[in-house]
Amino acid sequence: MQQSTTHTRTLTSGIDQAAMLTQVQAWSAINTGTANLAGLDLQASALADAFAELPGEVTLHEGAPVTAIGADGEEFARQHGKHLLLQVRPDASRRLLLTGHMDTVFPEDHPFQHQHWIDDQTLGGPGLADMKGGISVMLHALLALEKGEGGDRIGYDVLINSDEETGSLSSAPLIEKLAQGKYAALTYEPSALPDGTLAHARGGTGNYSLIVKGRSAHAGRNPQDGRNALVAAAALAVGLKAIETPDCPVNPAKIEGGAANNVVPDNAVLRFNIRPKEPSAGERFEQALQALMGEVRQTHEVFVHLHGGVTRPPKPVDRQAQKLFDLVRTCGAELGQDIGWQATGGVCDGNNIAACGVPVVDTMGVRGGAIHSSDEFLIVPSLWERAALSALVLHRLASGECL
């Protein structure tokens, strides 16, 4: 036990929290809303410089093509930033995948752009917790691993994508490719709770648009000749709630379209989200959705087209994944950290990784809270805590820890 404690101290002694904080504050000062391509380019360059301290080659990758539906019901190409990839010891027999994201939910014109101290251990600011703090935790854990004894027995890929906050649609193929053959994965989302609790099993998510095309007509002279797309979209929204089930909640979120008051509207777009709790729930919903679309087409005499689908499958925790959680808890105990977990309805790239059959713990990032709001905060001492935790987990996996 004494030897283990001594080794743990040696492994983690070089982690410099002050340097991490300086780094995270600089990254937070760069606006990286998912649509801010210039800001994402700037962030990617800063990350490339930082991760160049590790062995291996840093490369930037264009994402896969992604389309979206405009308010007019027309499909258009949506642009995304580049994704950063670092590959270290690709020929190692045991390889890991570590993932993070550089984008935030705060666009260039959002009022939340600056940092402020809440107290002497808590810093508020955009992206500090979700997840620029987590990227720093990942980096400094890997630096500790590389400087320690035995770290070179394991290989790893690091992916930091630029579109996680909008579903990782352009990076999903790259995530899937990198997950192949990996022994385990760690993702650096912030902890599920400010006390460091990890997210355990997760539900899934799907985002959809229903495009309704009717026929315009004068609302006074010949309304009978029109086919009201807005009314049909409303019928679809009500119908979605009717086919909702406990294992697949549905949220009709927005109807766009319409025309002048004296015109029967010929265009509408209904946007909605589903949260399947297990894979078959999403499949059953899709079948019910097709039936609903057919009913509305017939009743309202409109054209209905579907865009979108399940973007992140549900993430159950199987036996192998649970062993990875147990390893994180054991390492936490050695560092004096009490690590627990709970299921959550939120989603992240951990869902995509788990769908590839790779055990993953996806909340290895900092402790903080109020993410996706102007109250987002980082608990500063967690920079060192979580970097030390990751460094120890990585070292145990490099040392042959079996899952």
Secondary structure, DSSP 4 states (H G I P E B T S, - for coil): -HHHHHHHHHHHTT--HHHHHHHHHHHHTS--BTT-HHHHHHHHHHHHHHHTTSSSEEEEEPPPP-EEE-TTS-EEE-----EEEEEE-TT-SSEEEEEEE--BS--TT-S----EEEETTEEE-TTIIIIIHHHHHHHHHHHHHHHSTTGGG-EEEEEEES-GGGT-TTTHHHHHHHHTT-SEEEEBPPPSSTT-PEEEEE--EEEEEEEEE-B-EETTT-GGG-B-HHHHHHHHHHHHHHH-BTTB-EEEEEEEE---TTEE--EEEEEEEE--SSHHHHHHHHHHHHHHHHHHHHHHT-EEEEEEEEEE--B---HHHHHHHHHHHHHHHHTT----EEEES---HHHHHHTTT--EE-B-S--EE-TTSTT-EEETTHHHHHHHHHHHHHHHHHTT---
